[in-house]
Amino acid sequence: MPKVGIIFNDAKPTAQRVALEMQTWFDKHGWQTVLATGSGGILGYAKPDSPVCHTPIDSLVPHGFDRSMAFVVALGGDGTVLSACRQIAPCGLPLLAINTGHMGFLTDTYLTHWEETLSQIVEGRYVVEQRSMMAVRVYDREGLLWEALSLNEMVLHREPLTSMCHFEVKIGRHSPVDIAADGVIISTPTGSTAYALSAGGPVIEPGIPVFQLVPICPHSMASRALVFANTETVMVYPANQHRLVLVVDGNAGCYVYPDYHIKIERSPYPARLIRSHHGEFFQVLREKLGWGLPHISKPTSVELP
């Protein structure tokens, strides 16, 4: 009997309802289903009395999920997709994301089409789009304190008030650079359309094997986004007297003290997103972000091929 997993956002009644409807649908088609919530991939934030809450990367796989599954369905918005990718990446399972949220930049289809889409997927009519993920680890002088997988980005900044911080960043074999800014972002190509885009970074096509460094409000006209090969390991050393905050994918984080450092490298676990049709990245940019929409009329004599 083929096996499938369903991860849903338990904070959304619609996602909970549809998860049960999907389970019934799979049962009728002879599939075994295992349900889990996306909360298992949301690592939470450190607290002042508990500056580190360490959950090993490989321990987030939901109970009952394993490599024997054909695929996994995620029901929710982009936050649920990010969480689900963190949960199932160690198993190498492909993920079909169905949007019950708003933006749904990472999702493949909407709730109104879920039965039609699932029928297509169980027949094997789909493609898998592979996205690189980052492994983010925080160390003190004695060793590893905290780690997480990231599909979008890692952000390091000061809290509770925004103010200029100093960072020393070393990328691979290259000489370290000093950055004075409100914070720094290290993002994947997938994350280039998230916080990094808002901070002035370039949009990067998901298939390009790179990461990017984006200073947040840098105190220098020379500090701009930098794109580099994702085979390079990044080390970030905060050069401040104050505690900083590390946030990964907007739903996990910990405090970073002056004697800590952060290591970012490409994870051996990529995210594998199911596409019910061959995706066209520029079309997604146009539909979700309005990229490339004409703001003036084209000359009537111009004909595009």
C-alpha positions in Angstrom: 0.0 0.0 0.0 1.5 3.4 -1.0 2.1 5.8 1.8 1.7 9.6 2.0 2.2 12.2 4.7 0.0 15.3 5.3 1.4 18.3 7.3 -1.1 21.0 8.1 -1.3 24.3 9.9 -3.3 23.5 13.0 -3.9 27.2 13.7 -6.1 27.4 10.6 -9.5 25.6 10.9 -9.7 25.3 7.1 -6.3 23.5 6.9 -7.4 21.1 9.6 -10.7 20.3 7.9 -9.1 19.8 4.5 -6.4 17.5 6.0 -9.2 15.2 7.2 -10.9 15.4 3.9 -7.7 14.5 2.1 -7.1 11.5 4.5 -10.6 10.2 3.5 -9.7 10.8 -0.2 -6.5 8.8 0.1 -8.2 6.0 2.0 -10.7 5.6 -0.8 -7.8 5.4 -3.3 -5.9 2.7 -1.3 -3.2 5.0 0.2 -2.0 4.9 3.8 -1.9 8.4 5.3 0.1 9.8 8.3 -0.9 13.3 9.6 1.3 15.8 11.4 1.1 19.5 12.3 3.6 22.0 11.0 4.3 23.2 14.6 7.0 20.5 14.9 9.2 22.5 12.5 8.7 25.8 14.2 11.6 25.9 16.6 10.4 29.0 18.6 12.5 31.7 20.0 15.0 31.9 22.8 13.9 33.7 26.0 16.0 35.9 28.3 16.1 33.2 30.9 16.8 30.5 28.3 19.0 32.1 25.6 19.4 28.8 23.7 16.8 26.2 22.9 18.7 23.6 20.9 16.8 21.1 18.7 19.1 18.9 16.4 18.3 19.2 12.7 17.7 15.5 12.2 15.3 15.2 15.2 12.4 17.2 13.6 11.0 14.4 11.3 7.4 13.8 12.4 6.5 10.5 14.0 5.5 8.0 11.3 7.3 9.8 8.4 10.0 7.9 6.7 11.6 7.4 3.3 9.0 4.8 2.3 6.5 7.7 1.7 5.8 8.6 -1.9 5.4 12.3 -1.1 4.1 14.7 1.5 1.3 17.3 1.3 1.6 20.6 3.1 -1.6 22.6 3.9 -1.0 26.2 4.8 0.8 29.3 3.7 4.5 29.9 3.1 5.2 29.6 6.8 3.8 26.1 6.9 5.9 25.2 3.8 9.1 26.5 5.4 8.3 24.5 8.6 7.4 21.3 6.6 10.6 21.5 4.6 12.6 21.7 7.8 10.7 18.6 9.1 11.0 16.3 6.1 14.3 17.4 4.4 16.4 14.7 6.3 14.1 12.1 4.7 14.5 13.5 1.1 10.7 13.5 0.6 9.1 15.6 -2.2 6.6 18.1 -0.9 3.3 19.2 -2.6 2.4 22.6 -1.1 -1.3 23.6 -1.2 -2.1 27.2 -0.3 -4.5 28.0 2.4 -2.8 31.3 3.2 -2.4 34.6 1.4 0.8 35.0 -0.6 1.6 31.4 -1.2 4.8 32.1 -3.0 6.1 28.6 -2.4 2.9 26.7 -2.9 1.9 24.8 -6.1 -1.9 25.2 -6.1 -4.9 26.4 -4.2 -7.5 24.6 -2.1 -10.1 24.9 -4.8 -8.0 22.5 -7.0 -6.7 20.0 -4.4 -8.6 17.0 -5.6 -7.7 17.5 -9.3 -4.1 18.1 -8.3 -3.8 15.0 -6.1 -5.3 12.9 -8.8 -2.5 14.1 -11.1 0.2 13.6 -8.5 -0.8 10.0 -7.6 -0.7 9.2 -11.3 3.0 10.3 -11.3 2.4 13.3 -13.6 4.5 15.9 -11.9 8.1 17.3 -11.7 10.3 17.9 -8.6 12.0 21.2 -8.2 15.0 21.1 -6.0 15.9 24.1 -3.8 19.1 24.4 -1.8 18.8 24.9 2.0 21.2 26.3 4.5 22.4 24.7 7.8 22.7 27.5 10.3 24.7 26.8 13.5 25.6 28.9 16.5 28.7 28.2 18.6 30.3 29.6 21.7 33.8 28.9 22.9 32.9 25.4 24.1 31.0 24.2 21.0 27.7 23.9 19.2 24.7 25.7 20.9 21.9 25.8 18.4 21.2 24.7 14.8 18.4 24.9 12.2 17.8 24.3 8.5 16.8 27.3 6.5 15.0 27.5 3.1 14.8 31.3 3.1 17.3 33.2 5.2 19.2 33.8 8.3 18.9 37.3 9.9 21.2 38.7 12.6 20.2 42.0 14.2 19.9 43.8 17.5 16.8 44.1 19.7 14.6 45.5 21.0 15.6 48.8 19.3 17.2 49.0 15.8 20.7 50.5 15.9 23.9 50.1 14.1 25.9 46.9 14.7 29.3 45.7 13.6 29.9 42.3 12.0 32.9 40.5 10.6 32.0 38.2 7.8 34.3 35.6 6.3 33.2 33.8 3.1 35.2 30.6 2.3 38.8 31.3 1.6 38.3 35.0 1.0 39.5 37.7 3.4 37.0 38.7 6.0 35.0 41.9 5.5 33.7 44.4 8.1 30.1 45.5 7.9 28.4 48.3 9.9 24.6 48.0 9.5 21.4 47.4 11.4 21.8 43.7 10.7 22.9 41.2 8.1 20.9 38.7 6.0 22.3 35.5 4.5 19.8 34.1 2.0 19.3 31.3 -0.4 17.9 31.9 -3.9 14.5 30.9 -2.6 14.9 33.6 0.1 15.9 36.2 -2.4 12.2 37.0 -2.9 11.6 37.3 0.9 13.3 39.6 3.5 16.4 39.9 1.3 14.3 41.5 -1.5 12.8 44.0 1.0 16.4 44.9 2.1 17.4 45.7 -1.5 18.9 42.4 -2.5 18.5 41.0 -6.1 16.0 38.4 -7.1 17.9 35.1 -7.9 16.4 32.3 -10.0 16.0 29.3 -7.7 18.2 26.9 -9.7 21.3 29.0 -9.4 23.8 27.4 -6.8 24.5 30.6 -4.9 23.8 32.3 -1.6 23.7 36.1 -1.0 24.8 38.4 1.8 22.6 41.5 2.2 23.4 44.2 4.8 20.3 45.8 6.4 20.5 49.6 6.3 24.3 49.7 6.0 26.2 52.7 7.2 28.2 52.8 4.1 27.4 53.5 0.4 29.9 50.7 -0.4 28.1 48.0 1.5 25.8 46.3 -0.9 24.4 42.8 -1.6 27.0 40.2 -2.5 26.2 36.9 -4.4 28.6 34.0 -4.0 28.8 30.3 -4.6 26.9 28.2 -2.1 29.9 25.8 -1.8 31.5 28.5 0.4 31.1 28.3 4.1 30.1 31.6 5.8 31.3 32.6 9.3 29.7 35.6 11.0 31.4 37.2 14.1 29.4 39.9 15.9 31.7 42.7 17.0 29.4 44.3 19.5 29.1 44.7 23.3 25.4 44.0 23.1 23.4 40.8 22.7 22.0 40.2 19.2 19.1 38.1 17.9 19.4 35.4 15.2 16.2 34.6 13.3 15.9 31.8 10.7 13.0 31.7 8.2 11.0 34.0 10.5 10.0 31.2 12.9 13.1 30.1 14.8 15.9 31.9 16.6 18.2 32.4 19.5 20.3 35.0 21.2 23.9 35.6 20.0 26.3 37.0 22.6 29.6 38.8 21.7 31.7 35.7 22.2 29.5 33.6 19.9 29.9 33.0 16.2 27.6 31.7 13.4 28.4 29.2 10.7 26.3 28.9 7.6 26.8 26.3 4.9 24.8 24.5 2.2 22.8 21.7 3.8 23.2 18.2 2.4 19.4 18.1 2.6 17.7 20.1 -0.2 14.0 21.0 -0.3 12.2 19.0 -3.0 9.0 20.8 -4.1 6.5 19.0 -6.3 5.2 21.0 -9.3 2.0 19.8 -11.0 3.3 21.6 -14.1 6.6 22.9 -15.3 7.0 26.1 -13.2 7.9 29.4 -14.9 9.7 31.5 -12.3 9.1 34.9 -14.0 5.4 34.1 -14.2 5.3 33.5 -10.4 7.2 36.8 -9.9 4.6 38.6 -12.0 1.6 37.0 -10.3 2.8 37.3 -6.7 5.0 40.4 -6.7 3.9 42.3 -9.8 7.4 42.0 -11.4 7.5 43.0 -15.1 4.0 44.4 -15.3 3.9 47.2 -17.8 3.1 50.6 -16.3 2.8 52.3 -19.7 1.3 51.2 -22.9 3.6 49.6 -25.5 3.8 51.2 -28.9 1.3 49.5 -31.2 3.9 48.9 -33.8 6.0 46.6 -31.6 5.4 42.9 -32.0 7.0 40.5 -29.6 8.1 37.1 -31.0 
